[in-house]
Each structure stands twice: as structure tokens, then as C-alpha cells.
Amino acid sequence: MKALLAIIPLALLAACGAKNELEPPKQASLPPKPYGAADKPTADQLLTPDAQARPERSDELLKESKERKPDPFDLPPN
């Protein structure tokens, strides 16, 4: 019983490492076109995240460190 309980988590960890291309199921239709859209988006368009879903990363480093001003609202608890 203990051996079975030890194998189950290992099997679950091995299964989550698979990376395959996403495809719609066979004989299944894509979602209907969005309201107000001129045409129905393709599977590739639906799988590509827009800029709001994946914003670009800002790699600007801190150029100078500055002392913080004292915060008048940073009070100890009563």
C-alpha cells in the first residue's frame, strides 16, 4: 500500500511535463465569431495572447537609489 502511495505522485509529476501543440478536438467546431467581429478567428488567432494578456517586460534597472521620505501615516499599532 505504501509503495502504491509513493508511485502515484511520481506518475502525476511525470505526466505534467508533456508539452504538445494545442489543437482543437477532431470533429469539433471552433467557438462562434465574437459579437461585432467581421469574421470568425482562426485557431492560431485564438491561441495567440494579446498584449493585455501578456504585457511586455520592462527591464529598466534602478539607476540611482534615493532615501525615502518619512511616511506620516506609518504609525505603530495602538
MDTraj code that builds the backbone (N, CA, C; nanometers):
import mdtraj as md
import numpy as np

residues = "MET LYS ALA LEU LEU ALA ILE ILE PRO LEU ALA LEU LEU ALA ALA CYS GLY ALA LYS ASN GLU LEU GLU PRO PRO LYS GLN ALA SER LEU PRO PRO LYS PRO TYR GLY ALA ALA ASP LYS PRO THR ALA ASP GLN LEU LEU THR PRO ASP ALA GLN ALA ARG PRO GLU ARG SER ASP GLU LEU LEU LYS GLU SER LYS GLU ARG LYS PRO ASP PRO PHE ASP LEU PRO PRO ASN".split()
xyz = np.array([
    [0.0827, -0.1193, 0.0000],
    [0.0000, 0.0000, 0.0000],
    [0.0873, 0.1259, 0.0000],
    [0.1952, 0.1242, 0.0827],
    [0.2842, 0.2402, 0.0886],
    [0.3555, 0.2613, -0.0438],
    [0.3908, 0.1511, -0.1105],
    [0.4583, 0.1625, -0.2402],
    [0.3653, 0.2260, -0.3427],
    [0.2382, 0.1899, -0.3382],
    [0.1406, 0.2480, -0.4308],
    [0.1234, 0.3972, -0.4056],
    [0.1206, 0.4366, -0.2790],
    [0.1074, 0.5788, -0.2460],
    [0.2312, 0.6575, -0.2870],
    [0.3459, 0.5943, -0.2919],
    [0.4688, 0.6622, -0.3350],
    [0.4750, 0.6740, -0.4865],
    [0.4154, 0.5803, -0.5592],
    [0.4207, 0.5809, -0.7058],
    [0.3238, 0.6817, -0.7656],
    [0.2091, 0.7009, -0.7054],
    [0.1068, 0.7906, -0.7615],
    [0.1582, 0.9333, -0.7790],
    [0.2212, 0.9975, -0.6787],
    [0.2712, 1.1340, -0.7022],
    [0.3784, 1.1401, -0.8104],
    [0.4622, 1.0373, -0.8195],
    [0.5650, 1.0362, -0.9240],
    [0.5022, 1.0271, -1.0627],
    [0.3985, 0.9488, -1.0757],
    [0.3305, 0.9372, -1.2048],
    [0.2641, 1.0693, -1.2429],
    [0.2079, 1.1379, -1.1446],
    [0.1449, 1.2667, -1.1733],
    [0.2480, 1.3709, -1.2141],
    [0.3647, 1.3708, -1.1501],
    [0.4703, 1.4652, -1.1863],
    [0.5244, 1.4370, -1.3255],
    [0.5348, 1.3113, -1.3623],
    [0.5850, 1.2772, -1.4954],
    [0.4860, 1.3186, -1.6032],
    [0.3571, 1.3155, -1.5733],
    [0.2560, 1.3486, -1.6730],
    [0.2488, 1.4975, -1.7008],
    [0.2858, 1.5823, -1.6064],
    [0.2683, 1.7259, -1.6272],
    [0.3843, 1.7870, -1.7054],
    [0.4849, 1.7087, -1.7453],
    [0.5968, 1.7620, -1.8202],
    [0.5761, 1.7574, -1.9703],
    [0.4672, 1.6989, -2.0180],
    [0.4443, 1.6865, -2.1610],
    [0.4015, 1.8208, -2.2190],
    [0.4656, 1.8564, -2.3305],
    [0.4302, 1.9811, -2.3986],
    [0.4023, 1.9485, -2.5439],
    [0.2788, 1.9609, -2.5839],
    [0.2379, 1.9366, -2.7219],
    [0.1703, 2.0613, -2.7755],
    [0.1636, 2.0703, -2.9080],
    [0.0922, 2.1803, -2.9700],
    [-0.0574, 2.1664, -2.9391],
    [-0.1212, 2.2762, -2.9090],
    [-0.2640, 2.2737, -2.8818],
    [-0.3407, 2.2723, -3.0132],
    [-0.4375, 2.1870, -3.0199],
    [-0.5214, 2.1769, -3.1381],
    [-0.6644, 2.1568, -3.0923],
    [-0.7609, 2.2060, -3.1711],
    [-0.8999, 2.1784, -3.1329],
    [-0.9294, 2.0294, -3.1498],
    [-1.0187, 1.9741, -3.0706],
    [-1.0527, 1.8320, -3.0848],
    [-1.1064, 1.8029, -3.2248],
    [-1.0824, 1.6805, -3.2716],
    [-1.1302, 1.6423, -3.4041],
    [-1.2822, 1.6450, -3.4070],
    [-1.3371, 1.6873, -3.5186],
    [-1.4815, 1.6971, -3.5426],
    [-1.5489, 1.7935, -3.4453],
    [-1.4740, 1.8878, -3.3916],
    [-1.5323, 1.9893, -3.3047],
    [-1.5149, 2.1237, -3.3742],
    [-1.6141, 2.2078, -3.3613],
    [-1.6059, 2.3379, -3.4259],
    [-1.5430, 2.4388, -3.3302],
    [-1.4850, 2.5419, -3.3875],
    [-1.4298, 2.6496, -3.3072],
    [-1.5444, 2.7319, -3.2490],
    [-1.5174, 2.8147, -3.1498],
    [-1.6235, 2.8972, -3.0931],
    [-1.6826, 2.9907, -3.1990],
    [-1.8055, 3.0361, -3.1784],
    [-1.8651, 3.1274, -3.2762],
    [-1.7901, 3.2597, -3.2797],
    [-1.8100, 3.3339, -3.3896],
    [-1.7380, 3.4607, -3.4012],
    [-1.7880, 3.5584, -3.2953],
    [-1.6978, 3.6420, -3.2432],
    [-1.7370, 3.7396, -3.1413],
    [-1.8364, 3.8409, -3.1969],
    [-1.9174, 3.8937, -3.1082],
    [-2.0176, 3.9931, -3.1486],
    [-1.9473, 4.1159, -3.2061],
    [-1.9865, 4.1565, -3.3222],
    [-1.9307, 4.2752, -3.3855],
    [-1.8063, 4.2475, -3.4675],
    [-1.7558, 4.1247, -3.4690],
    [-1.6365, 4.0927, -3.5478],
    [-1.6763, 4.0712, -3.6929],
    [-1.5863, 4.1058, -3.7833],
    [-1.6147, 4.0910, -3.9254],
    [-1.6091, 3.9439, -3.9675],
    [-1.5135, 3.8677, -3.9139],
    [-1.5028, 3.7272, -3.9499],
    [-1.4653, 3.6440, -3.8277],
    [-1.4783, 3.5132, -3.8429],
    [-1.4509, 3.4195, -3.7342],
    [-1.3003, 3.4027, -3.7191],
    [-1.2443, 3.4160, -3.5970],
    [-1.0994, 3.3995, -3.5801],
    [-1.0570, 3.2544, -3.5997],
    [-0.9345, 3.2360, -3.6479],
    [-0.8801, 3.1015, -3.6677],
    [-0.8291, 3.0471, -3.5343],
    [-0.7901, 2.9198, -3.5349],
    [-0.7380, 2.8575, -3.4120],
    [-0.6093, 2.9260, -3.3684],
    [-0.5229, 2.9621, -3.4648],
    [-0.3970, 3.0293, -3.4292],
    [-0.4239, 3.1666, -3.3679],
    [-0.5218, 3.2388, -3.4193],
    [-0.5545, 3.3695, -3.3631],
    [-0.6104, 3.3557, -3.2221],
    [-0.6871, 3.2509, -3.1970],
    [-0.7437, 3.2302, -3.0640],
    [-0.6357, 3.1888, -2.9629],
    [-0.5312, 3.1199, -3.0096],
    [-0.4259, 3.0736, -2.9199],
    [-0.3170, 3.1772, -2.8962],
    [-0.3150, 3.2844, -2.9756],
    [-0.2146, 3.3890, -2.9593],
    [-0.2662, 3.4914, -2.8595],
    [-0.1983, 3.5089, -2.7442],
    [-0.2455, 3.6068, -2.6458],
    [-0.2233, 3.7492, -2.6958],
    [-0.3127, 3.8379, -2.6587],
    [-0.2968, 3.9782, -2.6975],
    [-0.2032, 4.0486, -2.5995],
    [-0.1747, 4.1736, -2.6261],
    [-0.0788, 4.2487, -2.5443],
    [-0.1284, 4.2662, -2.4010],
    [-0.2580, 4.2711, -2.3821],
    [-0.3103, 4.2891, -2.2465],
    [-0.2962, 4.1602, -2.1655],
    [-0.3051, 4.0459, -2.2311],
    [-0.2917, 3.9184, -2.1615],
    [-0.1463, 3.8886, -2.1274],
    [-0.0537, 3.9305, -2.2121],
    [0.0892, 3.9083, -2.1893],
    [0.1633, 4.0387, -2.2125],
    [0.1663, 4.1267, -2.1143],
    [0.2351, 4.2545, -2.1329],
    [0.3853, 4.2344, -2.1475],
    [0.4471, 4.3274, -2.2175],
    [0.5919, 4.3187, -2.2340],
    [0.6605, 4.3503, -2.1025],
    [0.7763, 4.2926, -2.0850],
    [0.8510, 4.3100, -1.9611],
    [0.9349, 4.4368, -1.9698],
    [0.9388, 4.5096, -1.8616],
    [1.0215, 4.6288, -1.8547],
    [1.1492, 4.5926, -1.7799],
    [1.2619, 4.6011, -1.8490],
    [1.3899, 4.5649, -1.7883],
    [1.4693, 4.6864, -1.7439],
    [1.4016, 4.7975, -1.7229],
    [1.4736, 4.9174, -1.6816],
    [1.5247, 4.8977, -1.5388],
    [1.6534, 4.9136, -1.5230],
    [1.7130, 4.8957, -1.3913],
    [1.7094, 5.0265, -1.3138],
    [1.7151, 5.0155, -1.1846],
    [1.7187, 5.1326, -1.0991],
    [1.8549, 5.1995, -1.1161],
    [1.8529, 5.3238, -1.1593],
    [1.9787, 5.3944, -1.1872],
    [2.0391, 5.4537, -1.0600],
    [1.9566, 5.5069, -0.9742],
    [2.0055, 5.5671, -0.8501],
    [1.9147, 5.5239, -0.7357],
    [1.9748, 5.5001, -0.6206],
    [1.8915, 5.4737, -0.5047],
    [1.8699, 5.6063, -0.4311],
    [1.7508, 5.6256, -0.3828],
    [1.7176, 5.7501, -0.3137],
    [1.6583, 5.7165, -0.1775],
    [1.6843, 5.8001, -0.0817],
    [1.6262, 5.7835, 0.0515],
    [1.4763, 5.8102, 0.0431],
    [1.4013, 5.7276, 0.1125],
    [1.2575, 5.7514, 0.1179],
    [1.2272, 5.8614, 0.2168],
    [1.1260, 5.9396, 0.1840],
    [1.0801, 6.0422, 0.2773],
    [1.0031, 5.9732, 0.3890],
    [1.0063, 6.0281, 0.5092],
    [0.9280, 5.9658, 0.6168],
    [0.7782, 5.9694, 0.5848],
    [0.7122, 5.8602, 0.6151],
    [0.5685, 5.8486, 0.5883],
    [0.4938, 5.8862, 0.7162],
    [0.4142, 5.9947, 0.7133],
    [0.3419, 6.0349, 0.8345],
    [0.2324, 5.9363, 0.8742],
    [0.1911, 5.8490, 0.7817],
    [0.0847, 5.7536, 0.8117],
    [0.1392, 5.6175, 0.8546],
    [0.2705, 5.5998, 0.8579],
    [0.3312, 5.4753, 0.9014],
    [0.3466, 5.4786, 1.0532],
    [0.2373, 5.4509, 1.1217],
    [0.2343, 5.4607, 1.2681],
    [0.2352, 5.3204, 1.3283],
    [0.2932, 5.3062, 1.4464],
    [0.2881, 5.1747, 1.5129],
    [0.1456, 5.1442, 1.5594],
    [0.1127, 5.0153, 1.5733],
    [-0.0232, 4.9811, 1.6202],
    [-0.0479, 5.0307, 1.7615],
    [-0.1730, 5.0605, 1.7891],
    [-0.2102, 5.1082, 1.9241],
    [-0.2173, 4.9948, 2.0217],
])
top = md.Topology()
chain = top.add_chain()
for i, resn in enumerate(residues, 1):
    res = top.add_residue(resn, chain, resSeq=i)
    for name in ("N", "CA", "C"):
        top.add_atom(name, md.element.get_by_symbol(name[0]), res)
traj = md.Trajectory(xyz[None], top)
